Amino acid sequence: MVKGSTVVNASCNKGGFNSFGARFRKKEYGSATLHAELGAILNVERSNTEGATIYVVRVNKRGQQRLSKPCHMCESAMKYCGIKRVVYSTNGGYEVMKL
């Protein structure tokens, strides 16, 4: 997560239940695990998340870039925290999502 020219926080996907994410996850999609987007915003003051940009990149074992578009749970949580933009990798490029 970046705000202005400062890296505010970084994270990666981790297993295990996440109660913050559960607030935004539809029950039919299963348990909320800690996605990188959630990890980047957890325990960060709103003054640092509001107006920030999150960069999300997925790379496979061969070093190839893959689609990392945030899921509905992460998108909702980022909106809630005031994130304004997400830059995510695609299969060979990048896309920008305004929240």
Secondary structure as GFF3:
##gff-version 3
##sequence-region A 1 99
A	DSSP	beta_strand	2	3	.	.	.	ID=ss1
A	DSSP	beta_strand	6	7	.	.	.	ID=ss2
A	DSSP	beta_strand	14	17	.	.	.	ID=ss3
A	DSSP	alpha_helix	19	22	.	.	.	ID=ss4
A	DSSP	three_ten_helix	27	29	.	.	.	ID=ss5
A	DSSP	beta_strand	33	34	.	.	.	ID=ss6
A	DSSP	alpha_helix	36	41	.	.	.	ID=ss7
A	DSSP	alpha_helix	46	49	.	.	.	ID=ss8
A	DSSP	beta_strand	53	56	.	.	.	ID=ss9
A	DSSP	beta_strand	58	59	.	.	.	ID=ss10
A	DSSP	beta_strand	65	66	.	.	.	ID=ss11
A	DSSP	alpha_helix	72	80	.	.	.	ID=ss12
A	DSSP	beta_strand	85	89	.	.	.	ID=ss13
A	DSSP	beta_strand	94	98	.	.	.	ID=ss14
###
